[in-house]
Amino acid sequence: MVRIGYIDTVHGMCPHCEEDTLLVAIVTDFYKCTNCGEETRQYINGSIKYLRLDDNDRDFIKKSKELAEKDG
Ligand SMILES: [Zn+2]
């Protein structure tokens, strides 16, 4: 069961499809591209960038989702 309180969306350049597209927050700092469906990590260093995920990122998302599902 997934509860959606609000959906956080941003515009950004997706590193996968290289489109300026709408990104939907999945967990804190991680977004999913609405164009190609790939997941990205938001990285802020002067400007905002979106990075491809590495294994650590995927692990973090998995754990965050599990926590969110258990909570409540
Ligand atoms: Zn994309």
N, CA, C, O and the ligand as a Tripos MOL2 file, in Angstrom:
@<TRIPOS>MOLECULE
protein
  289   287    73     0     0
PROTEIN
NO_CHARGES

@<TRIPOS>ATOM
      1 N           0.8440   -1.1940    0.0000 N.3       1 MET1
      2 CA          0.0000    0.0000    0.0000 C.3       1 MET1
      3 C           0.8790    1.2430    0.0000 C.2       1 MET1
      4 O           1.7830    1.3800    0.8240 O.2       1 MET1
      5 N           0.6090    2.1170   -0.9070 N.am      2 VAL2
      6 CA          1.3830    3.3530   -1.0150 C.3       2 VAL2
      7 C           0.4690    4.5450   -0.7510 C.2       2 VAL2
      8 O          -0.5790    4.7120   -1.3750 O.2       2 VAL2
      9 N           0.8980    5.3470    0.1790 N.am      3 ARG3
     10 CA          0.1530    6.5680    0.4530 C.3       3 ARG3
     11 C           0.8900    7.7340   -0.1940 C.2       3 ARG3
     12 O           2.1110    7.8380   -0.0830 O.2       3 ARG3
     13 N           0.1690    8.5860   -0.8510 N.am      4 ILE4
     14 CA          0.7930    9.7560   -1.4530 C.3       4 ILE4
     15 C           0.2210   11.0030   -0.8020 C.2       4 ILE4
     16 O          -0.9390   11.3610   -1.0060 O.2       4 ILE4
     17 N           1.0730   11.6600   -0.0070 N.am      5 GLY5
     18 CA          0.6390   12.8850    0.6450 C.3       5 GLY5
     19 C           0.6100   14.0250   -0.3500 C.2       5 GLY5
     20 O          -0.4070   14.6980   -0.5150 O.2       5 GLY5
     21 N           1.7180   14.2330   -1.0000 N.am      6 TYR6
     22 CA          1.7900   15.2350   -2.0520 C.3       6 TYR6
     23 C           2.8540   14.7660   -3.0370 C.2       6 TYR6
     24 O           3.7240   13.9650   -2.6950 O.2       6 TYR6
     25 N           2.7770   15.2580   -4.2200 N.am      7 ILE7
     26 CA          3.7710   14.8870   -5.2200 C.3       7 ILE7
     27 C           4.6270   16.0960   -5.5260 C.2       7 ILE7
     28 O           4.1390   17.1400   -5.9570 O.2       7 ILE7
     29 N           5.9050   15.9280   -5.2940 N.am      8 ASP8
     30 CA          6.8740   16.9840   -5.5100 C.3       8 ASP8
     31 C           7.4690   16.8120   -6.9100 C.2       8 ASP8
     32 O           8.0820   15.7870   -7.2100 O.2       8 ASP8
     33 N           7.2860   17.8000   -7.7410 N.am      9 THR9
     34 CA          7.8280   17.7070   -9.0950 C.3       9 THR9
     35 C           8.7370   18.8920   -9.3790 C.2       9 THR9
     36 O           8.5150   19.9930   -8.8750 O.2       9 THR9
     37 N           9.7400   18.6640  -10.1740 N.am     10 VAL10
     38 CA         10.6620   19.7210  -10.5760 C.3      10 VAL10
     39 C          10.9580   19.5790  -12.0720 C.2      10 VAL10
     40 O          10.7890   18.5150  -12.6670 O.2      10 VAL10
     41 N          11.4010   20.6800  -12.6440 N.am     11 HIS11
     42 CA         11.9130   20.6350  -14.0070 C.3      11 HIS11
     43 C          13.4090   20.4760  -13.9640 C.2      11 HIS11
     44 O          14.0710   21.1390  -13.1650 O.2      11 HIS11
     45 N          13.9600   19.6280  -14.7860 N.am     12 GLY12
     46 CA         15.4030   19.4720  -14.8140 C.3      12 GLY12
     47 C          15.8490   18.7020  -16.0310 C.2      12 GLY12
     48 O          15.0470   18.1390  -16.7770 O.2      12 GLY12
     49 N          17.1700   18.6960  -16.2100 N.am     13 MET13
     50 CA         17.7590   17.9600  -17.3220 C.3      13 MET13
     51 C          18.0060   16.5280  -16.8840 C.2      13 MET13
     52 O          18.8230   16.2830  -15.9960 O.2      13 MET13
     53 N          17.3230   15.6010  -17.4830 N.am     14 CYS14
     54 CA         17.4940   14.1940  -17.1460 C.3      14 CYS14
     55 C          18.8050   13.6780  -17.7390 C.2      14 CYS14
     56 O          19.0520   13.8730  -18.9290 O.2      14 CYS14
     57 N          19.6550   13.0210  -16.9340 N.am     15 PRO15
     58 CA         20.9380   12.5190  -17.4360 C.3      15 PRO15
     59 C          20.7780   11.2800  -18.3130 C.2      15 PRO15
     60 O          21.7220   10.8700  -18.9870 O.2      15 PRO15
     61 N          19.6160   10.6980  -18.3070 N.am     16 HIS16
     62 CA         19.4020    9.4690  -19.0850 C.3      16 HIS16
     63 C          18.9510    9.7880  -20.5070 C.2      16 HIS16
     64 O          19.5450    9.3160  -21.4760 O.2      16 HIS16
     65 N          17.8930   10.5950  -20.6230 N.am     17 CYS17
     66 CA         17.3610   10.8900  -21.9610 C.3      17 CYS17
     67 C          17.8080   12.2700  -22.4460 C.2      17 CYS17
     68 O          17.5580   12.6420  -23.5920 O.2      17 CYS17
     69 N          18.4810   13.0370  -21.5520 N.am     18 GLU18
     70 CA         19.0250   14.3520  -21.8890 C.3      18 GLU18
     71 C          17.9610   15.3150  -22.3900 C.2      18 GLU18
     72 O          18.2100   16.1500  -23.2600 O.2      18 GLU18
     73 N          16.7720   15.1790  -21.8210 N.am     19 GLU19
     74 CA         15.6960   16.1160  -22.0950 C.3      19 GLU19
     75 C          15.4830   17.0090  -20.8840 C.2      19 GLU19
     76 O          15.6790   16.5880  -19.7440 O.2      19 GLU19
     77 N          15.0760   18.2560  -21.1470 N.am     20 ASP20
     78 CA         14.6280   19.1260  -20.0680 C.3      20 ASP20
     79 C          13.1850   18.7350  -19.7920 C.2      20 ASP20
     80 O          12.2720   19.0690  -20.5470 O.2      20 ASP20
     81 N          13.0050   18.0190  -18.6900 N.am     21 THR21
     82 CA         11.7290   17.3400  -18.5030 C.3      21 THR21
     83 C          11.2230   17.4930  -17.0860 C.2      21 THR21
     84 O          11.8860   18.1060  -16.2490 O.2      21 THR21
     85 N          10.0690   16.9450  -16.8140 N.am     22 LEU22
     86 CA          9.4830   16.9780  -15.4830 C.3      22 LEU22
     87 C           9.9470   15.7570  -14.7010 C.2      22 LEU22
     88 O           9.8420   14.6210  -15.1650 O.2      22 LEU22
     89 N          10.4690   16.0210  -13.4900 N.am     23 LEU23
     90 CA         10.9630   14.9500  -12.6340 C.3      23 LEU23
     91 C          10.0740   14.8720  -11.3930 C.2      23 LEU23
     92 O           9.7440   15.8950  -10.7930 O.2      23 LEU23
     93 N           9.6960   13.6700  -11.0190 N.am     24 VAL24
     94 CA          8.8040   13.4570   -9.8870 C.3      24 VAL24
     95 C           9.5940   12.8870   -8.7220 C.2      24 VAL24
     96 O          10.3160   11.9030   -8.8860 O.2      24 VAL24
     97 N           9.4670   13.4940   -7.5440 N.am     25 ALA25
     98 CA         10.1840   13.0010   -6.3680 C.3      25 ALA25
     99 C           9.7040   11.6100   -5.9980 C.2      25 ALA25
    100 O           8.5020   11.3470   -5.9630 O.2      25 ALA25
    101 N          10.6540   10.7160   -5.7200 N.am     26 ILE26
    102 CA         10.2850    9.3800   -5.2410 C.3      26 ILE26
    103 C          10.6000    9.2590   -3.7590 C.2      26 ILE26
    104 O           9.7500    8.8190   -2.9840 O.2      26 ILE26
    105 N          11.8040    9.6410   -3.3500 N.am     27 VAL27
    106 CA         12.1470    9.8240   -1.9420 C.3      27 VAL27
    107 C          13.0260   11.0710   -1.8920 C.2      27 VAL27
    108 O          13.3520   11.6370   -2.9350 O.2      27 VAL27
    109 N          13.4080   11.5010   -0.7020 N.am     28 THR28
    110 CA         14.1870   12.7210   -0.5690 C.3      28 THR28
    111 C          15.4200   12.7170   -1.4600 C.2      28 THR28
    112 O          16.2390   11.8000   -1.4050 O.2      28 THR28
    113 N          15.5380   13.7470   -2.2770 N.am     29 ASP29
    114 CA         16.6840   13.9550   -3.1750 C.3      29 ASP29
    115 C          16.7120   13.0520   -4.4040 C.2      29 ASP29
    116 O          17.6080   13.1720   -5.2400 O.2      29 ASP29
    117 N          15.7540   12.1620   -4.5180 N.am     30 PHE30
    118 CA         15.7350   11.2820   -5.6830 C.3      30 PHE30
    119 C          14.4650   11.5020   -6.4980 C.2      30 PHE30
    120 O          13.3660   11.6290   -5.9580 O.2      30 PHE30
    121 N          14.6540   11.5430   -7.8120 N.am     31 TYR31
    122 CA         13.5540   11.8700   -8.7080 C.3      31 TYR31
    123 C          13.4710   10.8690   -9.8430 C.2      31 TYR31
    124 O          14.4540   10.2240  -10.2090 O.2      31 TYR31
    125 N          12.2670   10.7580  -10.3920 N.am     32 LYS32
    126 CA         12.0530    9.8710  -11.5270 C.3      32 LYS32
    127 C          11.6450   10.7040  -12.7330 C.2      32 LYS32
    128 O          10.7700   11.5650  -12.6450 O.2      32 LYS32
    129 N          12.2870   10.4360  -13.8440 N.am     33 CYS33
    130 CA         12.0130   11.1660  -15.0760 C.3      33 CYS33
    131 C          10.6620   10.7420  -15.6460 C.2      33 CYS33
    132 O          10.3950    9.5500  -15.7970 O.2      33 CYS33
    133 N           9.8140   11.7160  -15.9620 N.am     34 THR34
    134 CA          8.5080   11.3650  -16.5360 C.3      34 THR34
    135 C           8.6220   11.0810  -18.0260 C.2      34 THR34
    136 O           7.6780   10.5840  -18.6400 O.2      34 THR34
    137 N           9.7700   11.3960  -18.6070 N.am     35 ASN35
    138 CA          9.9590   11.1570  -20.0410 C.3      35 ASN35
    139 C          10.4230    9.7220  -20.3190 C.2      35 ASN35
    140 O           9.8220    9.0120  -21.1260 O.2      35 ASN35
    141 N          11.5100    9.3030  -19.6350 N.am     36 CYS36
    142 CA         12.0650    7.9740  -19.9120 C.3      36 CYS36
    143 C          11.8560    6.9910  -18.7620 C.2      36 CYS36
    144 O          12.0760    5.7910  -18.9230 O.2      36 CYS36
    145 N          11.4260    7.5020  -17.5880 N.am     37 GLY37
    146 CA         11.1160    6.6110  -16.4750 C.3      37 GLY37
    147 C          12.3090    6.2230  -15.6260 C.2      37 GLY37
    148 O          12.1630    5.4530  -14.6770 O.2      37 GLY37
    149 N          13.4990    6.7440  -15.9480 N.am     38 GLU38
    150 CA         14.6930    6.4230  -15.1610 C.3      38 GLU38
    151 C          14.7400    7.2740  -13.8960 C.2      38 GLU38
    152 O          14.1640    8.3610  -13.8370 O.2      38 GLU38
    153 N          15.4430    6.7540  -12.8790 N.am     39 GLU39
    154 CA         15.5830    7.4730  -11.6170 C.3      39 GLU39
    155 C          16.8920    8.2460  -11.5830 C.2      39 GLU39
    156 O          17.9070    7.7890  -12.1070 O.2      39 GLU39
    157 N          16.8610    9.4310  -10.9580 N.am     40 THR40
    158 CA         18.0430   10.2770  -10.8750 C.3      40 THR40
    159 C          18.2000   10.8150   -9.4580 C.2      40 THR40
    160 O          17.2540   10.8200   -8.6700 O.2      40 THR40
    161 N          19.3890   11.2580   -9.1560 N.am     41 ARG41
    162 CA         19.6730   11.8580   -7.8540 C.3      41 ARG41
    163 C          19.9210   13.3420   -8.0480 C.2      41 ARG41
    164 O          20.6920   13.7460   -8.9180 O.2      41 ARG41
    165 N          19.2550   14.1570   -7.2240 N.am     42 GLN42
    166 CA         19.4610   15.5970   -7.2820 C.3      42 GLN42
    167 C          20.7570   15.9580   -6.5680 C.2      42 GLN42
    168 O          21.0000   15.5380   -5.4360 O.2      42 GLN42
    169 N          21.5740   16.7370   -7.2460 N.am     43 TYR43
    170 CA         22.8750   17.1240   -6.7160 C.3      43 TYR43
    171 C          22.9920   18.6270   -6.8350 C.2      43 TYR43
    172 O          22.9010   19.1870   -7.9280 O.2      43 TYR43
    173 N          23.1990   19.2870   -5.6800 N.am     44 ILE44
    174 CA         23.2650   20.7440   -5.6880 C.3      44 ILE44
    175 C          24.6780   21.1930   -5.3720 C.2      44 ILE44
    176 O          25.2100   20.9050   -4.3000 O.2      44 ILE44
    177 N          25.2750   21.8950   -6.3080 N.am     45 ASN45
    178 CA         26.6260   22.4160   -6.1360 C.3      45 ASN45
    179 C          26.7120   23.7190   -6.9150 C.2      45 ASN45
    180 O          27.2680   23.7670   -8.0120 O.2      45 ASN45
    181 N          26.1470   24.7880   -6.3260 N.am     46 GLY46
    182 CA         26.0330   26.0380   -7.0590 C.3      46 GLY46
    183 C          24.8030   26.0250   -7.9440 C.2      46 GLY46
    184 O          23.9450   26.9020   -7.8420 O.2      46 GLY46
    185 N          24.7200   25.0350   -8.8080 N.am     47 SER47
    186 CA         23.5130   24.8370   -9.5950 C.3      47 SER47
    187 C          23.0030   23.4210   -9.3350 C.2      47 SER47
    188 O          23.7090   22.5750   -8.7860 O.2      47 SER47
    189 N          21.7710   23.1930   -9.7410 N.am     48 ILE48
    190 CA         21.1710   21.8760   -9.5110 C.3      48 ILE48
    191 C          21.4340   20.9720  -10.7040 C.2      48 ILE48
    192 O          21.1930   21.3390  -11.8540 O.2      48 ILE48
    193 N          21.9260   19.7960  -10.4020 N.am     49 LYS49
    194 CA         22.1320   18.7990  -11.4450 C.3      49 LYS49
    195 C          21.4140   17.5170  -11.0580 C.2      49 LYS49
    196 O          21.1040   17.2810   -9.8900 O.2      49 LYS49
    197 N          21.1610   16.7080  -12.0560 N.am     50 TYR50
    198 CA         20.5660   15.3910  -11.8150 C.3      50 TYR50
    199 C          21.5200   14.3310  -12.3350 C.2      50 TYR50
    200 O          21.9430   14.3540  -13.4900 O.2      50 TYR50
    201 N          21.8460   13.3950  -11.4420 N.am     51 LEU51
    202 CA         22.8630   12.3880  -11.7410 C.3      51 LEU51
    203 C          22.2330   11.0120  -11.9070 C.2      51 LEU51
    204 O          21.1660   10.7230  -11.3660 O.2      51 LEU51
    205 N          22.9190   10.1820  -12.6640 N.am     52 ARG52
    206 CA         22.5350    8.7720  -12.7140 C.3      52 ARG52
    207 C          22.7980    8.1330  -11.3530 C.2      52 ARG52
    208 O          23.6650    8.5880  -10.6060 O.2      52 ARG52
    209 N          22.0640    7.1020  -11.0400 N.am     53 LEU53
    210 CA         22.2280    6.4290   -9.7530 C.3      53 LEU53
    211 C          23.3560    5.4130   -9.8020 C.2      53 LEU53
    212 O          23.5950    4.7720  -10.8260 O.2      53 LEU53
    213 N          24.0500    5.2790   -8.6660 N.am     54 ASP54
    214 CA         24.9600    4.1470   -8.5270 C.3      54 ASP54
    215 C          24.3080    3.1150   -7.5900 C.2      54 ASP54
    216 O          23.1760    3.3110   -7.1490 O.2      54 ASP54
    217 N          24.9990    2.0480   -7.2960 N.am     55 ASP55
    218 CA         24.4060    0.9850   -6.4760 C.3      55 ASP55
    219 C          24.0080    1.4710   -5.0880 C.2      55 ASP55
    220 O          22.9840    1.0530   -4.5490 O.2      55 ASP55
    221 N          24.8270    2.3630   -4.5070 N.am     56 ASN56
    222 CA         24.5040    2.9070   -3.1910 C.3      56 ASN56
    223 C          23.1850    3.6850   -3.2280 C.2      56 ASN56
    224 O          22.3650    3.5940   -2.3150 O.2      56 ASN56
    225 N          23.0060    4.4500   -4.3050 N.am     57 ASP57
    226 CA         21.7790    5.2350   -4.4390 C.3      57 ASP57
    227 C          20.5620    4.3330   -4.5350 C.2      57 ASP57
    228 O          19.5330    4.5810   -3.9060 O.2      57 ASP57
    229 N          20.6960    3.2730   -5.3390 N.am     58 ARG58
    230 CA         19.5720    2.3500   -5.5000 C.3      58 ARG58
    231 C          19.2160    1.6820   -4.1770 C.2      58 ARG58
    232 O          18.0430    1.4890   -3.8550 O.2      58 ARG58
    233 N          20.2460    1.3350   -3.4230 N.am     59 ASP59
    234 CA         20.0540    0.7260   -2.1220 C.3      59 ASP59
    235 C          19.3220    1.6830   -1.1890 C.2      59 ASP59
    236 O          18.4100    1.2880   -0.4620 O.2      59 ASP59
    237 N          19.7380    2.9510   -1.2230 N.am     60 PHE60
    238 CA         19.1330    3.9770   -0.3780 C.3      60 PHE60
    239 C          17.6500    4.1300   -0.7060 C.2      60 PHE60
    240 O          16.8160    4.2150    0.1950 O.2      60 PHE60
    241 N          17.3280    4.1640   -1.9850 N.am     61 ILE61
    242 CA         15.9350    4.3130   -2.4080 C.3      61 ILE61
    243 C          15.1020    3.1260   -1.9360 C.2      61 ILE61
    244 O          13.9870    3.2850   -1.4370 O.2      61 ILE61
    245 N          15.6700    1.9330   -2.1050 N.am     62 LYS62
    246 CA         14.9600    0.7240   -1.7080 C.3      62 LYS62
    247 C          14.6270    0.7600   -0.2110 C.2      62 LYS62
    248 O          13.5050    0.4670    0.2000 O.2      62 LYS62
    249 N          15.6410    1.1310    0.5940 N.am     63 LYS63
    250 CA         15.4250    1.1930    2.0410 C.3      63 LYS63
    251 C          14.4360    2.2810    2.4100 C.2      63 LYS63
    252 O          13.5930    2.0880    3.2860 O.2      63 LYS63
    253 N          14.5350    3.4210    1.7470 N.am     64 SER64
    254 CA         13.6270    4.5320    2.0470 C.3      64 SER64
    255 C          12.1950    4.1600    1.7320 C.2      64 SER64
    256 O          11.2790    4.4960    2.4820 O.2      64 SER64
    257 N          12.0000    3.4650    0.6190 N.am     65 LYS65
    258 CA         10.6490    3.0370    0.2440 C.3      65 LYS65
    259 C          10.0960    2.0430    1.2430 C.2      65 LYS65
    260 O           8.9200    2.0960    1.6020 O.2      65 LYS65
    261 N          10.9670    1.1190    1.7000 N.am     66 GLU66
    262 CA         10.5170    0.1330    2.6820 C.3      66 GLU66
    263 C          10.1110    0.8040    3.9820 C.2      66 GLU66
    264 O           9.1020    0.4430    4.5890 O.2      66 GLU66
    265 N          10.9060    1.7870    4.4080 N.am     67 LEU67
    266 CA         10.5750    2.5290    5.6170 C.3      67 LEU67
    267 C           9.2490    3.2620    5.4610 C.2      67 LEU67
    268 O           8.4160    3.2550    6.3680 O.2      67 LEU67
    269 N           9.0620    3.8860    4.3170 N.am     68 ALA68
    270 CA          7.8520    4.6540    4.0770 C.3      68 ALA68
    271 C           6.6130    3.7550    4.1020 C.2      68 ALA68
    272 O           5.5450    4.1560    4.5650 O.2      68 ALA68
    273 N           6.7800    2.5390    3.5970 N.am     69 GLU69
    274 CA          5.6460    1.6210    3.5790 C.3      69 GLU69
    275 C           5.3190    1.0890    4.9630 C.2      69 GLU69
    276 O           4.1580    0.8330    5.2800 O.2      69 GLU69
    277 N           6.3600    0.9220    5.7940 N.am     70 LYS70
    278 CA          6.1260    0.4450    7.1600 C.3      70 LYS70
    279 C           5.5120    1.5280    8.0410 C.2      70 LYS70
    280 O           4.7330    1.2340    8.9470 O.2      70 LYS70
    281 N           5.8680    2.7800    7.7690 N.am     71 ASP71
    282 CA          5.4570    3.9050    8.5910 C.3      71 ASP71
    283 C           3.9610    4.1650    8.4150 C.2      71 ASP71
    284 O           3.5300    4.6410    7.3650 O.2      71 ASP71
    285 N           3.1820    3.8550    9.4310 N.am     72 GLY72
    286 CA          1.7580    4.1400    9.3780 C.3      72 GLY72
    287 C           1.0200    3.0060    8.7260 C.2      72 GLY72
    288 O          -0.2020    3.0630    8.5890 O.2      72 GLY72
    289 ZN         14.7880   10.8660  -18.8070 Zn       73 ZN73
@<TRIPOS>BOND
     1     1     2 1
     2     2     3 1
     3     3     4 2
     4     3     5 am
     5     5     6 1
     6     6     7 1
     7     7     8 2
     8     7     9 am
     9     9    10 1
    10    10    11 1
    11    11    12 2
    12    11    13 am
    13    13    14 1
    14    14    15 1
    15    15    16 2
    16    15    17 am
    17    17    18 1
    18    18    19 1
    19    19    20 2
    20    19    21 am
    21    21    22 1
    22    22    23 1
    23    23    24 2
    24    23    25 am
    25    25    26 1
    26    26    27 1
    27    27    28 2
    28    27    29 am
    29    29    30 1
    30    30    31 1
    31    31    32 2
    32    31    33 am
    33    33    34 1
    34    34    35 1
    35    35    36 2
    36    35    37 am
    37    37    38 1
    38    38    39 1
    39    39    40 2
    40    39    41 am
    41    41    42 1
    42    42    43 1
    43    43    44 2
    44    43    45 am
    45    45    46 1
    46    46    47 1
    47    47    48 2
    48    47    49 am
    49    49    50 1
    50    50    51 1
    51    51    52 2
    52    51    53 am
    53    53    54 1
    54    54    55 1
    55    55    56 2
    56    55    57 am
    57    57    58 1
    58    58    59 1
    59    59    60 2
    60    59    61 am
    61    61    62 1
    62    62    63 1
    63    63    64 2
    64    63    65 am
    65    65    66 1
    66    66    67 1
    67    67    68 2
    68    67    69 am
    69    69    70 1
    70    70    71 1
    71    71    72 2
    72    71    73 am
    73    73    74 1
    74    74    75 1
    75    75    76 2
    76    75    77 am
    77    77    78 1
    78    78    79 1
    79    79    80 2
    80    79    81 am
    81    81    82 1
    82    82    83 1
    83    83    84 2
    84    83    85 am
    85    85    86 1
    86    86    87 1
    87    87    88 2
    88    87    89 am
    89    89    90 1
    90    90    91 1
    91    91    92 2
    92    91    93 am
    93    93    94 1
    94    94    95 1
    95    95    96 2
    96    95    97 am
    97    97    98 1
    98    98    99 1
    99    99   100 2
   100    99   101 am
   101   101   102 1
   102   102   103 1
   103   103   104 2
   104   103   105 am
   105   105   106 1
   106   106   107 1
   107   107   108 2
   108   107   109 am
   109   109   110 1
   110   110   111 1
   111   111   112 2
   112   111   113 am
   113   113   114 1
   114   114   115 1
   115   115   116 2
   116   115   117 am
   117   117   118 1
   118   118   119 1
   119   119   120 2
   120   119   121 am
   121   121   122 1
   122   122   123 1
   123   123   124 2
   124   123   125 am
   125   125   126 1
   126   126   127 1
   127   127   128 2
   128   127   129 am
   129   129   130 1
   130   130   131 1
   131   131   132 2
   132   131   133 am
   133   133   134 1
   134   134   135 1
   135   135   136 2
   136   135   137 am
   137   137   138 1
   138   138   139 1
   139   139   140 2
   140   139   141 am
   141   141   142 1
   142   142   143 1
   143   143   144 2
   144   143   145 am
   145   145   146 1
   146   146   147 1
   147   147   148 2
   148   147   149 am
   149   149   150 1
   150   150   151 1
   151   151   152 2
   152   151   153 am
   153   153   154 1
   154   154   155 1
   155   155   156 2
   156   155   157 am
   157   157   158 1
   158   158   159 1
   159   159   160 2
   160   159   161 am
   161   161   162 1
   162   162   163 1
   163   163   164 2
   164   163   165 am
   165   165   166 1
   166   166   167 1
   167   167   168 2
   168   167   169 am
   169   169   170 1
   170   170   171 1
   171   171   172 2
   172   171   173 am
   173   173   174 1
   174   174   175 1
   175   175   176 2
   176   175   177 am
   177   177   178 1
   178   178   179 1
   179   179   180 2
   180   179   181 am
   181   181   182 1
   182   182   183 1
   183   183   184 2
   184   183   185 am
   185   185   186 1
   186   186   187 1
   187   187   188 2
   188   187   189 am
   189   189   190 1
   190   190   191 1
   191   191   192 2
   192   191   193 am
   193   193   194 1
   194   194   195 1
   195   195   196 2
   196   195   197 am
   197   197   198 1
   198   198   199 1
   199   199   200 2
   200   199   201 am
   201   201   202 1
   202   202   203 1
   203   203   204 2
   204   203   205 am
   205   205   206 1
   206   206   207 1
   207   207   208 2
   208   207   209 am
   209   209   210 1
   210   210   211 1
   211   211   212 2
   212   211   213 am
   213   213   214 1
   214   214   215 1
   215   215   216 2
   216   215   217 am
   217   217   218 1
   218   218   219 1
   219   219   220 2
   220   219   221 am
   221   221   222 1
   222   222   223 1
   223   223   224 2
   224   223   225 am
   225   225   226 1
   226   226   227 1
   227   227   228 2
   228   227   229 am
   229   229   230 1
   230   230   231 1
   231   231   232 2
   232   231   233 am
   233   233   234 1
   234   234   235 1
   235   235   236 2
   236   235   237 am
   237   237   238 1
   238   238   239 1
   239   239   240 2
   240   239   241 am
   241   241   242 1
   242   242   243 1
   243   243   244 2
   244   243   245 am
   245   245   246 1
   246   246   247 1
   247   247   248 2
   248   247   249 am
   249   249   250 1
   250   250   251 1
   251   251   252 2
   252   251   253 am
   253   253   254 1
   254   254   255 1
   255   255   256 2
   256   255   257 am
   257   257   258 1
   258   258   259 1
   259   259   260 2
   260   259   261 am
   261   261   262 1
   262   262   263 1
   263   263   264 2
   264   263   265 am
   265   265   266 1
   266   266   267 1
   267   267   268 2
   268   267   269 am
   269   269   270 1
   270   270   271 1
   271   271   272 2
   272   271   273 am
   273   273   274 1
   274   274   275 1
   275   275   276 2
   276   275   277 am
   277   277   278 1
   278   278   279 1
   279   279   280 2
   280   279   281 am
   281   281   282 1
   282   282   283 1
   283   283   284 2
   284   283   285 am
   285   285   286 1
   286   286   287 1
   287   287   288 2
@<TRIPOS>SUBSTRUCTURE
     1 MET1         2 RESIDUE 1 A MET
     2 VAL2         6 RESIDUE 1 A VAL
     3 ARG3        10 RESIDUE 1 A ARG
     4 ILE4        14 RESIDUE 1 A ILE
     5 GLY5        18 RESIDUE 1 A GLY
     6 TYR6        22 RESIDUE 1 A TYR
     7 ILE7        26 RESIDUE 1 A ILE
     8 ASP8        30 RESIDUE 1 A ASP
     9 THR9        34 RESIDUE 1 A THR
    10 VAL10       38 RESIDUE 1 A VAL
    11 HIS11       42 RESIDUE 1 A HIS
    12 GLY12       46 RESIDUE 1 A GLY
    13 MET13       50 RESIDUE 1 A MET
    14 CYS14       54 RESIDUE 1 A CYS
    15 PRO15       58 RESIDUE 1 A PRO
    16 HIS16       62 RESIDUE 1 A HIS
    17 CYS17       66 RESIDUE 1 A CYS
    18 GLU18       70 RESIDUE 1 A GLU
    19 GLU19       74 RESIDUE 1 A GLU
    20 ASP20       78 RESIDUE 1 A ASP
    21 THR21       82 RESIDUE 1 A THR
    22 LEU22       86 RESIDUE 1 A LEU
    23 LEU23       90 RESIDUE 1 A LEU
    24 VAL24       94 RESIDUE 1 A VAL
    25 ALA25       98 RESIDUE 1 A ALA
    26 ILE26      102 RESIDUE 1 A ILE
    27 VAL27      106 RESIDUE 1 A VAL
    28 THR28      110 RESIDUE 1 A THR
    29 ASP29      114 RESIDUE 1 A ASP
    30 PHE30      118 RESIDUE 1 A PHE
    31 TYR31      122 RESIDUE 1 A TYR
    32 LYS32      126 RESIDUE 1 A LYS
    33 CYS33      130 RESIDUE 1 A CYS
    34 THR34      134 RESIDUE 1 A THR
    35 ASN35      138 RESIDUE 1 A ASN
    36 CYS36      142 RESIDUE 1 A CYS
    37 GLY37      146 RESIDUE 1 A GLY
    38 GLU38      150 RESIDUE 1 A GLU
    39 GLU39      154 RESIDUE 1 A GLU
    40 THR40      158 RESIDUE 1 A THR
    41 ARG41      162 RESIDUE 1 A ARG
    42 GLN42      166 RESIDUE 1 A GLN
    43 TYR43      170 RESIDUE 1 A TYR
    44 ILE44      174 RESIDUE 1 A ILE
    45 ASN45      178 RESIDUE 1 A ASN
    46 GLY46      182 RESIDUE 1 A GLY
    47 SER47      186 RESIDUE 1 A SER
    48 ILE48      190 RESIDUE 1 A ILE
    49 LYS49      194 RESIDUE 1 A LYS
    50 TYR50      198 RESIDUE 1 A TYR
    51 LEU51      202 RESIDUE 1 A LEU
    52 ARG52      206 RESIDUE 1 A ARG
    53 LEU53      210 RESIDUE 1 A LEU
    54 ASP54      214 RESIDUE 1 A ASP
    55 ASP55      218 RESIDUE 1 A ASP
    56 ASN56      222 RESIDUE 1 A ASN
    57 ASP57      226 RESIDUE 1 A ASP
    58 ARG58      230 RESIDUE 1 A ARG
    59 ASP59      234 RESIDUE 1 A ASP
    60 PHE60      238 RESIDUE 1 A PHE
    61 ILE61      242 RESIDUE 1 A ILE
    62 LYS62      246 RESIDUE 1 A LYS
    63 LYS63      250 RESIDUE 1 A LYS
    64 SER64      254 RESIDUE 1 A SER
    65 LYS65      258 RESIDUE 1 A LYS
    66 GLU66      262 RESIDUE 1 A GLU
    67 LEU67      266 RESIDUE 1 A LEU
    68 ALA68      270 RESIDUE 1 A ALA
    69 GLU69      274 RESIDUE 1 A GLU
    70 LYS70      278 RESIDUE 1 A LYS
    71 ASP71      282 RESIDUE 1 A ASP
    72 GLY72      286 RESIDUE 1 A GLY
    73 ZN73       289 GROUP 0 **** ****
